[in-house]
Amino acid sequence: MIYLIGVIVGILNGLFSSGSGQVLVFYLVFIKKLETHKVRALSVATLSIASIIAIFGYNKVVEYDIKNIITLLIISSITGIIGTKLMKKIPSDILNLISGILILLLTIIKIIKG
């Protein structure tokens, strides 16, 4: 089953660059019953590698602005460290609730905007 989830996560990450982390977290937390904080760290590590690999596929169809990439890399690295430190302080059930609410809101917005 974990290999199937890996395939789904890889395809979602390559297609949309979003949502795949939630699929992985949901599976590992609610199906495999692993600890939420460890799962989120694993998800970030896995998706970081998958995203780096996906860059090579997108490179053929998208022109990159290296200045924007470097700026975003710096900002996201700094805020990623801050987010990780905050995540350690939030109980698992609250993290899962926040995650669920964000996915629900994003789904509603997407449906409304069509």
C-alpha distances in whole Angstrom, upper triangle without the diagonal:
4,5,5,6,9,10,11,12,14,16,17,18,20,21,22,22,21,19,16,16,16,13,12,14,13,10,11,14,14,10,10,14,15,18,19,21,19,16,19,20,17,16,20,20,17,18,22,21,19,22,24,23,23,27,28,26,28,31,32,33,33,36,36,39,38,41,38,35,37,38,35,33,36,36,32,32,35,33,30,31,33,30,28,31,31,28,28,31,29,28,24,24,27,25,22,25,26,23,23,26,26,23,25,29,27,26,29,31,29,30,34,34,33
4,5,5,6,9,10,10,12,14,15,16,18,20,21,20,19,17,14,14,15,12,9,12,12,9,9,13,13,10,9,13,13,16,17,19,16,13,16,17,13,13,17,16,13,15,18,17,16,19,21,20,21,24,25,24,26,29,30,31,31,34,33,36,35,38,35,32,34,35,32,30,32,32,29,28,31,30,26,28,30,27,25,28,28,25,25,28,27,26,22,23,25,23,20,24,25,21,22,25,25,22,25,28,26,25,29,31,29,30,33,34,33
4,5,5,6,9,10,10,12,14,15,16,18,20,19,19,17,14,15,16,13,11,14,15,12,12,16,17,14,13,17,17,20,20,21,19,16,18,19,15,14,18,17,13,15,18,16,15,18,20,18,19,22,23,22,24,27,28,28,29,32,32,35,34,37,35,31,33,35,31,30,33,33,29,29,32,31,27,29,31,29,27,30,31,27,28,31,30,29,25,26,28,25,23,26,27,24,24,27,26,24,26,29,27,26,30,31,29,31,34,34,33
4,5,5,6,9,10,11,12,14,15,16,18,18,18,16,13,14,15,11,11,14,14,11,13,16,16,13,14,17,18,21,21,22,20,17,19,20,17,15,18,18,15,16,19,18,15,18,21,19,19,22,23,21,23,27,27,28,29,32,32,34,34,37,35,32,34,35,32,30,33,33,29,30,33,31,28,30,32,29,28,31,31,28,29,32,30,29,25,26,28,25,23,25,26,23,22,26,25,22,24,27,25,24,27,29,27,28,31,31,30
4,5,5,6,8,10,10,12,14,15,16,16,15,13,10,11,11,8,7,10,10,8,10,13,13,11,12,15,15,18,17,19,17,14,15,17,14,12,15,16,12,13,16,16,14,16,19,18,17,21,22,21,22,26,27,27,28,30,30,33,32,35,32,29,31,32,29,27,30,30,26,27,29,28,25,27,29,25,24,27,28,24,25,28,26,25,22,23,24,21,19,22,22,19,19,22,21,19,21,24,22,21,25,26,24,25,29,29,28
4,5,5,6,9,10,10,12,14,15,15,14,13,9,11,12,10,8,12,13,10,11,15,16,14,14,17,16,19,18,19,17,14,15,16,12,11,14,13,10,10,14,13,10,13,16,14,15,18,19,18,20,23,24,25,25,28,27,30,30,32,30,27,29,30,27,25,28,28,24,25,28,27,23,25,27,25,23,27,27,24,25,28,27,26,23,24,26,22,21,24,24,20,21,24,23,20,23,25,23,23,27,27,25,27,30,30,29
4,6,5,6,9,10,11,12,14,14,15,13,10,12,14,11,10,14,15,13,14,18,18,17,17,20,20,22,21,23,21,17,18,19,16,14,16,16,12,12,15,14,11,14,16,14,14,17,18,16,18,21,22,23,24,27,27,30,30,32,30,27,29,31,28,26,29,30,26,27,30,29,25,28,30,27,26,30,30,27,29,32,30,30,26,27,28,25,23,26,26,22,22,25,24,21,24,26,23,23,26,27,25,26,30,29,27
4,5,5,6,8,10,10,12,12,12,10,8,10,11,8,9,13,13,11,14,16,17,15,16,19,19,21,20,22,20,17,17,19,16,13,16,16,13,12,16,15,12,14,17,16,14,18,19,17,18,22,23,22,23,27,26,29,30,32,29,27,29,30,27,26,29,29,25,26,29,27,24,27,29,26,25,29,29,25,27,30,28,28,24,25,26,23,21,23,23,19,19,22,21,18,20,22,20,19,23,23,21,22,26,26,24
4,6,5,6,9,10,10,10,10,8,5,7,9,7,7,10,11,11,12,15,16,15,16,18,18,19,18,19,18,14,14,15,13,10,12,13,9,8,12,12,9,11,14,13,12,16,17,16,17,20,22,22,22,25,24,27,27,29,26,24,26,27,23,22,25,25,21,22,25,24,21,23,25,22,21,25,25,22,24,27,25,25,22,23,24,20,19,21,21,17,18,20,19,16,19,21,18,18,22,22,20,22,26,25,24
4,6,5,6,9,10,9,11,11,7,10,12,10,10,14,15,14,15,18,20,19,19,21,20,22,21,21,20,16,16,17,14,12,13,13,9,8,11,10,7,9,12,10,9,13,14,13,14,17,18,19,19,22,22,25,25,27,25,22,24,26,22,21,25,25,21,22,25,24,21,24,26,24,23,27,27,24,26,29,28,28,25,26,27,23,22,24,24,20,21,24,21,19,22,24,21,21,24,24,22,24,27,26,25
4,5,5,6,8,9,10,10,8,11,13,11,12,16,16,16,18,20,21,20,21,24,23,25,23,24,23,19,19,20,18,15,16,16,13,11,14,13,10,11,14,12,10,13,14,12,13,17,17,17,18,22,22,25,25,28,25,23,26,27,24,23,26,26,23,24,28,26,24,27,29,26,26,29,29,27,29,32,30,30,27,28,28,25,23,25,25,21,21,24,21,19,21,23,20,19,23,23,20,22,25,24,23
4,5,5,6,7,7,7,5,9,10,9,11,14,14,14,17,19,19,19,20,22,22,23,21,22,21,18,17,19,17,13,14,16,13,10,13,14,10,11,14,13,11,14,16,14,14,18,19,18,18,21,21,24,25,27,24,22,24,25,22,21,25,24,21,22,25,24,21,25,26,23,23,27,27,24,27,29,27,28,25,25,25,22,20,22,21,18,18,20,18,15,18,19,16,16,19,19,17,19,22,21,20
4,6,6,4,6,7,5,8,11,10,11,14,15,16,17,19,21,21,21,23,22,23,21,21,20,17,16,17,15,12,12,13,10,7,10,11,7,7,11,10,8,11,13,12,12,15,17,16,16,19,18,21,21,23,21,18,21,22,18,18,21,21,18,19,22,21,18,22,23,21,21,25,25,22,25,28,26,27,24,25,25,22,20,23,21,18,19,21,18,16,19,20,17,17,21,20,18,21,23,22,21
4,6,6,9,11,9,12,14,14,14,17,19,19,20,23,24,24,24,26,25,26,24,25,24,21,19,20,18,15,15,16,13,10,12,12,8,7,10,9,6,9,10,8,9,12,13,13,13,17,16,20,20,23,20,18,21,22,19,19,22,22,19,21,24,23,21,24,26,24,24,28,28,26,28,31,30,31,28,29,29,25,24,26,25,21,22,24,21,19,22,23,19,19,23,22,19,22,25,23,22
4,6,8,10,10,13,15,14,15,18,19,19,21,24,24,24,25,27,27,28,26,26,26,22,21,22,21,17,17,19,16,13,15,15,12,11,14,13,9,11,13,10,10,14,14,13,14,17,17,20,22,24,21,19,23,24,20,21,24,24,21,23,26,25,23,26,28,25,26,30,29,27,30,33,31,32,29,29,29,26,24,26,24,21,21,23,20,18,20,21,17,17,20,20,17,19,22,20,18
4,5,7,8,11,13,13,15,17,18,19,21,22,23,24,25,27,26,26,24,24,24,21,19,21,20,16,16,18,16,12,14,15,12,11,14,14,11,12,15,13,11,15,16,15,14,17,17,20,21,23,20,18,21,22,18,19,22,21,18,21,24,22,20,24,25,22,23,27,27,25,28,30,28,29,27,27,26,23,22,23,21,18,19,20,17,14,17,17,14,14,17,16,14,16,19,17,16
4,7,7,9,11,12,13,15,17,18,19,21,23,23,24,25,24,24,22,22,22,19,17,18,17,13,13,14,13,9,11,12,10,7,11,12,9,10,13,12,11,14,16,15,14,17,16,18,19,20,17,15,18,19,15,15,19,18,15,17,20,19,17,20,22,19,20,24,24,22,25,27,26,27,25,26,25,21,21,22,20,17,18,19,16,15,18,18,14,15,19,18,16,19,21,19,19
4,6,7,8,10,11,13,14,16,17,18,20,21,22,23,22,22,19,19,20,17,15,16,16,12,12,15,13,10,12,14,12,10,14,15,12,14,17,16,15,18,20,19,17,20,19,21,21,23,19,18,20,20,16,17,20,18,15,17,20,18,16,20,20,18,19,22,21,19,23,25,23,24,22,22,21,18,17,19,17,13,14,16,13,11,14,14,11,12,16,15,13,16,19,18,18
4,5,5,7,9,10,11,13,15,15,16,17,19,20,19,20,17,18,18,15,13,16,15,11,12,15,13,11,13,15,13,12,16,17,15,17,20,19,18,21,23,22,21,24,23,24,25,26,23,21,24,23,20,20,23,21,18,20,22,19,17,21,21,18,19,22,21,19,22,24,22,22,19,20,19,16,15,16,15,11,12,14,11,9,12,13,10,11,15,15,13,16,18,18,18
4,5,5,6,9,10,11,12,14,15,16,17,18,18,18,16,17,17,13,12,14,13,9,10,13,10,8,11,13,10,11,14,15,13,16,18,17,17,20,22,21,21,24,23,25,25,27,24,21,24,24,20,20,23,22,18,20,22,20,18,21,22,19,19,22,22,19,22,24,22,22,19,20,20,17,15,18,17,13,14,16,14,12,15,17,14,14,18,18,17,19,22,21,21
4,5,5,6,8,10,11,12,14,15,15,16,15,15,13,13,13,10,8,10,10,6,7,10,9,7,10,12,11,11,15,16,15,17,20,19,19,22,24,24,23,25,24,25,25,27,24,21,23,23,19,19,21,20,16,17,20,18,15,17,19,15,15,19,18,15,18,20,19,19,16,17,17,14,13,15,14,11,12,15,13,11,15,16,14,15,19,19,18,21,23,23,23
4,5,5,6,8,10,10,11,13,14,15,14,15,12,13,14,11,9,12,12,8,10,13,12,11,14,16,14,15,18,19,18,20,23,22,22,25,27,26,26,28,27,28,28,29,26,24,26,26,22,22,24,22,19,20,22,19,17,19,20,16,16,20,19,15,18,20,18,18,15,15,15,12,10,12,12,8,9,12,10,8,12,14,12,13,16,17,16,19,21,22,22
4,6,5,6,9,10,11,11,13,14,14,15,13,15,15,11,11,14,13,10,12,14,12,11,15,16,14,15,19,19,18,21,23,22,22,25,27,26,26,29,28,30,30,31,28,26,28,28,25,24,27,25,22,23,25,23,20,22,23,20,19,23,22,19,21,23,21,20,17,17,18,15,12,15,15,11,11,15,14,11,14,16,15,14,18,19,18,19,23,23,22
4,6,5,6,8,10,10,11,12,11,13,11,13,12,8,9,11,9,7,10,12,9,9,13,14,13,14,18,18,17,20,23,22,22,25,27,27,27,29,28,30,30,31,29,26,27,28,24,23,26,25,21,21,24,22,19,21,22,19,18,21,21,17,19,22,20,19,16,17,18,15,13,16,16,12,13,17,16,14,17,19,18,18,21,22,21,23,26,26,26
4,5,5,6,8,10,10,10,9,10,8,10,10,6,6,10,9,7,10,12,11,11,14,16,15,16,20,20,20,23,25,25,25,28,30,30,29,31,30,31,31,32,29,27,28,28,24,23,25,24,20,21,23,20,17,19,20,16,15,18,18,14,16,18,16,15,12,13,14,11,9,13,13,10,11,14,14,12,15,18,17,17,21,22,21,23,26,27,27
4,6,5,6,7,9,10,10,11,9,12,13,9,10,13,12,10,14,16,14,14,18,19,18,19,23,23,22,25,28,27,27,30,32,31,31,33,32,34,34,35,32,29,31,31,27,27,29,27,23,24,26,23,21,22,23,19,18,21,20,17,18,20,17,16,13,13,14,12,9,12,13,10,10,13,14,12,14,17,16,16,19,21,21,22,25,26,25
4,6,6,5,6,8,9,12,11,14,13,10,11,14,12,11,14,16,14,15,18,19,18,20,23,23,22,25,27,26,27,30,32,32,32,34,33,35,35,36,34,31,33,33,29,28,30,29,26,26,28,26,23,24,25,22,21,24,23,19,20,23,20,19,15,15,17,15,12,15,17,14,13,17,17,15,17,20,20,19,22,24,23,24,27,28,28
4,6,6,5,6,6,8,8,11,10,7,9,12,10,9,13,14,13,14,17,18,18,20,22,23,23,26,28,27,28,31,33,33,33,35,34,36,35,36,34,31,32,32,29,27,29,28,25,25,27,25,21,23,24,20,19,21,21,17,18,20,18,17,13,14,17,14,12,15,17,14,15,18,18,17,19,22,22,22,25,26,26,27,30,31,31
4,6,6,5,5,6,6,9,9,7,9,12,11,11,14,16,15,16,19,21,20,22,25,25,25,28,31,30,31,34,36,35,35,37,35,37,36,37,35,32,33,33,30,28,30,29,25,25,26,24,21,22,23,19,18,20,19,15,16,18,16,14,10,11,13,11,9,12,14,12,13,16,17,16,18,21,21,21,24,26,25,27,30,31,31
4,6,5,8,10,9,13,13,11,13,16,15,14,18,19,18,19,22,24,23,24,27,28,27,30,33,32,32,35,37,37,36,39,38,39,39,40,37,35,36,36,32,31,33,32,28,28,30,27,24,26,26,22,21,23,22,18,19,21,18,16,12,11,14,13,10,13,15,13,12,16,17,16,17,21,21,20,23,25,25,26,29,30,30
4,6,8,11,12,15,15,12,15,17,15,15,19,20,18,19,23,23,22,24,27,27,27,30,32,31,32,35,37,37,37,39,38,40,40,41,38,36,37,38,34,33,35,34,30,30,32,30,26,28,29,25,24,26,25,21,22,24,21,19,15,15,18,17,14,16,19,16,16,19,20,18,20,23,23,22,25,28,27,27,31,32,31
4,6,9,11,14,12,10,13,15,14,14,18,18,17,19,22,22,22,24,27,26,27,30,32,31,32,35,37,37,37,40,38,40,40,41,38,36,37,37,34,32,34,33,29,29,31,29,26,27,28,24,22,25,24,21,21,23,21,19,15,16,19,17,15,18,20,18,18,21,22,21,22,26,25,25,28,30,29,30,33,35,34
4,7,9,12,11,10,13,15,14,15,18,19,18,20,23,24,24,26,28,29,29,32,34,34,34,37,39,39,39,41,40,41,41,42,39,36,37,37,34,32,34,33,29,29,30,28,25,26,26,23,21,23,22,19,18,20,18,15,12,13,16,15,13,16,18,17,17,20,21,20,22,25,25,25,28,30,30,31,34,35,35
4,6,9,8,7,10,12,11,12,15,16,16,18,20,21,21,24,26,26,27,30,32,32,33,35,38,38,37,39,37,39,38,39,37,34,34,35,31,30,31,30,27,26,27,25,22,22,23,20,18,20,20,16,15,18,16,14,11,13,16,14,13,16,18,16,17,21,21,20,23,25,25,26,29,30,30,32,34,35,35
4,6,6,6,9,10,11,12,15,16,16,18,20,22,22,24,26,27,28,30,33,33,33,36,39,39,38,39,37,38,37,38,36,33,33,33,30,28,29,28,25,24,25,23,20,20,21,18,15,17,16,13,12,14,13,11,8,10,13,11,11,15,16,15,16,20,20,20,22,25,25,26,28,30,30,32,34,35,36
4,6,5,6,9,10,10,12,14,15,16,18,20,21,22,24,26,26,28,31,31,31,34,36,36,35,37,35,36,35,35,33,30,31,30,27,26,26,25,22,21,22,20,17,18,18,15,13,14,14,10,10,12,10,9,6,8,10,8,8,11,12,11,13,16,16,17,19,21,21,23,25,26,27,29,31,32,32
4,5,5,6,9,10,11,13,14,16,17,19,20,21,23,25,26,27,30,31,31,33,36,36,34,36,33,34,33,33,31,28,28,28,25,23,24,23,20,19,19,17,14,14,15,12,9,11,11,7,7,10,9,9,7,10,11,9,10,13,13,13,15,18,17,18,21,22,23,24,27,28,28,30,32,33,34
4,5,5,6,9,10,11,12,14,15,17,18,20,21,23,24,26,28,29,30,32,35,35,34,35,33,34,33,33,31,28,28,28,26,23,24,24,20,19,20,19,16,15,17,14,11,13,14,11,10,13,13,12,10,13,15,12,13,16,17,15,18,20,20,20,23,25,25,26,29,30,30,32,34,35,35
4,5,5,6,9,10,10,12,14,16,16,18,20,21,22,24,26,27,27,30,32,33,32,33,31,33,31,32,30,27,28,28,25,23,24,24,20,19,21,19,16,16,18,15,12,15,15,12,12,15,14,13,10,13,15,11,11,15,15,13,15,18,18,17,20,22,22,23,26,27,27,29,31,32,32
4,5,5,6,9,10,10,12,14,15,16,18,20,20,22,25,25,26,28,31,31,29,31,29,30,29,29,27,24,25,25,21,20,21,20,16,16,17,16,12,13,14,11,9,12,13,9,10,13,12,13,10,13,13,10,10,14,13,11,14,16,15,15,19,20,19,21,24,24,24,27,29,29,30
4,5,5,6,9,10,11,13,14,15,17,19,20,21,24,25,25,27,30,31,29,30,28,29,27,28,26,23,23,23,21,18,19,19,16,14,16,15,11,12,14,11,8,11,13,10,10,14,14,15,13,16,16,13,14,17,16,14,17,20,18,19,22,23,22,24,27,27,27,30,32,32,33
4,6,5,6,8,10,11,12,14,16,17,18,20,22,23,24,26,29,29,28,30,28,29,28,29,27,24,24,25,22,20,21,21,18,17,19,18,14,15,17,15,12,15,17,13,14,17,17,17,15,18,19,15,15,19,18,16,18,21,20,19,23,24,23,24,28,28,28,30,33,32,33
4,5,5,6,8,10,10,12,14,15,16,18,21,21,21,24,26,27,26,27,25,27,26,27,25,22,23,23,20,18,20,20,16,16,18,17,13,15,17,14,12,16,17,13,15,18,17,18,15,17,18,14,14,17,16,13,16,19,17,16,20,21,20,21,24,25,24,26,29,29,29
4,6,5,6,9,10,10,12,14,15,16,19,20,20,22,25,25,24,25,23,24,23,24,22,19,19,20,17,15,16,16,13,12,15,14,10,12,14,12,10,14,15,13,14,17,17,18,16,19,19,15,15,18,17,14,17,19,17,17,21,22,20,22,25,25,24,27,29,29,29
4,6,5,7,9,10,11,13,14,16,18,19,20,22,25,26,24,26,23,25,23,24,23,19,20,21,18,15,17,18,14,13,16,16,12,13,16,14,12,16,17,15,16,20,20,21,19,22,22,18,19,22,21,18,21,23,21,21,24,25,23,25,28,28,27,30,33,32,32
4,6,5,6,9,10,11,12,15,17,17,18,20,23,24,23,25,23,25,24,26,24,20,21,23,20,17,20,20,17,16,19,19,15,17,19,17,15,19,20,18,19,22,22,22,20,22,23,19,19,22,21,18,20,23,21,20,24,25,23,24,27,27,26,29,31,31,31
4,5,5,6,8,10,10,12,15,15,16,18,21,21,20,22,20,22,21,23,21,17,19,20,17,15,18,18,14,14,18,17,14,16,18,16,15,19,20,18,19,23,22,23,20,22,22,19,18,21,20,17,19,21,19,18,21,22,20,21,25,24,23,26,28,27,27
4,5,5,6,9,10,11,13,15,15,17,20,20,19,20,18,20,18,20,18,15,16,17,14,12,15,15,12,12,15,15,12,14,17,15,14,18,20,18,19,23,23,24,22,24,24,20,21,24,22,19,21,23,21,20,24,24,22,23,27,26,25,28,30,29,29
4,5,5,6,9,10,12,13,15,16,19,20,19,21,19,21,19,21,20,16,17,20,17,14,17,19,15,15,18,19,15,17,20,19,18,21,23,21,22,26,26,27,25,27,27,23,23,26,25,22,24,26,24,23,27,27,25,26,30,29,27,30,33,31,31
4,6,5,6,9,11,11,12,14,17,18,17,19,18,21,20,22,20,17,19,21,18,16,19,20,17,17,20,20,17,20,22,20,20,23,24,22,24,27,27,28,25,27,27,23,23,26,24,21,23,25,23,21,25,26,23,24,27,27,25,28,30,29,28
4,5,5,6,9,10,10,12,15,16,15,16,15,17,16,19,17,13,15,17,14,13,16,17,14,15,18,18,15,18,21,19,19,22,24,22,24,27,26,28,26,28,27,23,23,26,24,21,23,24,21,20,24,24,21,22,26,25,23,26,28,27,27
4,5,5,7,10,10,11,14,16,15,16,14,16,15,17,16,13,14,17,14,12,16,17,14,14,18,19,16,19,22,21,20,24,25,24,26,29,29,30,28,30,30,26,26,29,27,24,26,28,25,24,27,28,25,26,29,28,26,30,32,30,30
4,5,6,7,9,10,13,15,15,16,15,18,17,20,19,16,17,20,18,16,19,21,18,18,22,22,20,22,25,24,23,27,28,26,28,31,31,32,30,32,32,28,28,31,29,26,28,30,27,25,29,29,26,27,30,29,27,30,33,31,30
4,5,5,6,9,11,12,12,14,13,16,16,19,18,15,17,19,17,16,20,21,18,19,22,22,20,23,25,24,24,27,28,27,29,32,31,32,30,32,31,28,27,29,28,24,26,28,25,23,26,27,23,24,28,26,24,27,29,27,27
4,5,5,6,9,10,9,11,10,13,13,16,15,12,14,17,15,14,17,19,17,17,21,21,20,22,25,24,24,28,29,27,30,33,32,34,32,34,33,29,29,31,29,26,28,29,26,25,28,28,24,26,29,27,25,28,30,28,27
4,6,5,7,10,10,11,11,15,14,18,17,14,17,20,18,17,20,22,20,21,24,25,23,26,28,27,27,31,32,31,33,36,35,37,35,37,36,32,32,34,32,29,31,33,29,28,31,31,28,29,32,30,28,31,33,31,30
4,5,6,8,9,12,12,16,17,20,19,16,19,22,20,19,23,24,22,23,26,26,25,28,30,29,29,32,33,32,34,37,36,37,35,37,36,32,32,34,32,29,30,32,28,27,30,30,26,27,30,29,26,29,31,28,27
4,5,5,6,9,9,13,14,17,16,14,17,19,17,17,21,22,20,21,25,25,23,26,29,27,28,31,32,31,33,36,35,37,35,36,35,32,31,33,31,28,29,30,27,25,28,28,24,25,28,26,24,26,28,26,25
4,6,5,7,8,11,12,16,15,13,16,18,17,17,21,22,21,22,25,26,24,27,30,29,29,33,34,33,35,38,37,39,37,39,38,34,34,36,34,31,32,33,30,28,31,31,27,28,31,29,27,30,32,29,28
4,6,8,10,14,15,19,18,16,19,22,21,21,24,26,24,26,29,29,28,31,33,32,33,36,37,36,38,41,41,42,40,41,41,37,37,38,36,33,34,35,32,30,33,33,29,30,33,31,28,31,32,29,28
4,7,10,13,15,19,17,16,20,22,20,21,24,25,24,26,29,29,28,31,33,32,33,36,37,36,38,41,40,42,39,41,40,36,36,37,35,32,33,34,30,29,31,30,27,27,30,28,25,28,29,26,25
4,6,10,12,15,14,13,16,18,17,18,21,22,21,23,26,26,25,28,30,29,30,34,34,33,36,39,38,40,38,39,38,34,34,36,33,30,32,32,28,27,30,29,25,26,29,26,24,27,28,25,25
4,7,9,12,12,11,14,16,16,17,20,21,21,22,25,26,25,28,30,30,31,34,35,34,37,39,39,41,40,41,39,36,36,37,35,32,34,34,30,30,32,31,27,29,31,28,26,29,30,27,27
4,6,9,8,8,11,13,12,13,16,17,17,19,22,22,22,25,27,27,28,31,32,31,34,36,36,39,37,39,37,34,34,36,33,30,32,33,29,28,31,30,26,28,31,28,26,30,31,27,28
4,6,5,6,9,10,11,12,15,16,16,18,20,21,22,24,26,26,28,30,31,31,34,36,36,39,38,39,37,34,35,36,33,31,33,33,29,29,32,31,27,30,32,29,27,31,31,28,29
4,5,5,6,9,10,10,12,14,15,16,18,20,20,22,24,25,26,29,30,30,33,35,35,38,37,39,37,34,35,36,33,31,34,34,30,30,33,32,29,31,33,31,29,33,34,31,32
4,5,5,6,9,10,11,12,14,15,17,18,20,22,23,24,26,28,29,30,32,34,34,37,37,39,37,33,35,36,33,31,34,34,30,31,34,32,29,32,33,31,30,34,34,31,32
4,6,5,6,8,10,11,12,14,16,16,17,20,21,22,24,26,26,27,30,32,32,35,34,36,34,30,32,33,29,28,30,30,26,27,30,28,25,28,30,27,26,30,30,27,29
4,5,5,6,9,10,10,12,14,15,16,18,20,20,22,24,25,25,28,30,30,33,32,34,32,29,30,31,28,26,29,29,25,26,29,28,25,27,30,27,26,30,30,28,29
4,5,5,6,9,10,10,12,14,15,17,19,20,21,23,24,25,27,29,30,33,33,35,33,29,31,33,29,28,31,31,27,28,31,30,27,30,32,30,29,33,33,31,32
4,5,5,6,9,10,11,12,14,16,17,18,20,22,23,24,26,28,29,32,32,34,31,28,30,31,28,26,30,29,26,27,30,28,26,29,31,28,28,31,32,29,31
4,5,5,6,8,10,10,11,14,15,16,18,20,20,21,24,26,26,29,28,30,28,25,27,28,24,23,26,26,22,23,26,24,22,25,27,25,24,28,29,26,28
4,6,5,6,9,10,10,12,14,15,16,18,20,20,22,25,25,28,28,30,28,25,26,28,25,23,26,27,23,24,27,26,24,27,29,27,26,30,31,29,30
4,6,5,6,9,10,11,13,14,15,17,19,20,22,24,25,28,28,30,28,25,27,29,25,24,28,28,24,26,29,28,26,29,31,29,29,32,33,31,33
4,5,5,6,8,10,11,12,14,16,17,18,20,22,23,26,26,28,26,23,25,26,23,22,25,25,21,23,26,25,23,26,28,26,26,30,30,28,30
4,6,5,6,8,10,10,12,14,15,15,18,20,20,23,23,25,23,20,22,23,20,19,22,22,19,20,24,22,20,24,26,24,24,28,28,27,29
4,6,5,6,9,10,10,13,14,15,17,19,20,23,23,26,24,20,23,25,22,20,24,24,21,23,26,25,23,26,29,27,27,31,32,30,32
4,5,5,6,9,10,11,13,14,16,18,19,22,23,25,23,20,23,25,21,21,25,25,22,24,27,26,24,28,30,28,29,32,33,31,33
4,5,5,6,8,10,10,12,14,16,16,20,20,22,20,17,20,21,18,17,21,21,18,20,23,22,21,24,26,25,25,29,30,28,31
4,5,5,6,9,10,10,12,15,15,18,18,21,19,16,18,20,17,16,20,20,17,19,23,22,21,24,26,25,25,29,30,29,30
4,5,5,6,9,10,11,13,15,18,18,21,19,17,19,21,19,18,22,23,20,22,25,25,24,27,29,28,29,32,33,32,34
4,5,5,6,9,10,11,13,16,17,20,18,15,19,20,17,17,21,21,19,21,24,23,23,26,28,27,28,31,32,31,34
4,5,5,6,9,10,11,14,14,17,15,12,15,16,13,13,17,17,15,18,21,20,20,23,25,24,25,28,29,29,31
4,5,5,6,9,10,13,13,16,15,12,15,17,15,14,18,19,17,19,22,22,22,25,27,27,27,30,32,31,33
4,6,5,7,9,13,14,17,15,13,17,18,16,17,20,21,20,22,25,25,25,27,29,29,30,33,34,34,36
4,5,5,7,10,12,14,12,11,14,15,13,14,18,18,17,20,22,22,22,25,27,26,28,31,32,32,34
4,5,5,8,9,12,10,8,11,13,11,12,15,16,15,17,20,20,21,23,25,25,27,29,30,31,32
4,6,8,9,12,12,10,13,15,14,15,18,19,19,21,23,24,24,27,29,29,30,33,34,34,36
4,7,9,12,10,10,13,15,14,15,18,19,19,21,24,24,25,27,29,29,31,33,34,35,37
4,6,8,7,6,10,11,10,12,15,15,16,18,20,21,22,24,26,26,28,30,31,32,34
4,6,5,6,9,10,11,12,14,16,17,19,20,21,23,25,26,27,29,31,32,33,35
4,5,5,6,9,10,11,12,14,15,17,18,20,21,23,24,26,27,29,30,32,33
4,5,5,6,9,10,11,12,14,15,16,18,20,21,23,24,26,27,29,30,31
4,5,5,6,8,10,10,12,14,15,16,18,20,21,22,24,26,27,28,30
4,5,5,6,9,10,11,12,14,15,17,18,20,21,22,24,26,27,28
4,6,5,6,9,10,11,12,14,15,16,18,20,21,23,24,26,27
4,5,5,6,9,10,10,12,14,15,16,18,20,21,22,24,26
4,5,5,6,9,10,11,12,14,15,16,18,20,21,22,24
4,6,5,6,9,10,11,12,14,15,17,18,20,21,22
4,5,5,6,9,10,11,12,14,15,16,18,20,21
4,5,5,6,9,10,10,12,14,15,16,18,20
4,5,5,6,9,10,11,12,14,15,16,18
4,5,5,6,9,10,10,12,14,15,16
4,5,5,6,9,10,11,12,14,15
4,5,5,6,9,10,11,12,14
4,5,5,6,9,10,11,12
4,5,5,6,9,10,10
4,5,5,6,9,10
4,5,5,6,8
4,6,5,6
4,6,5
4,5
4
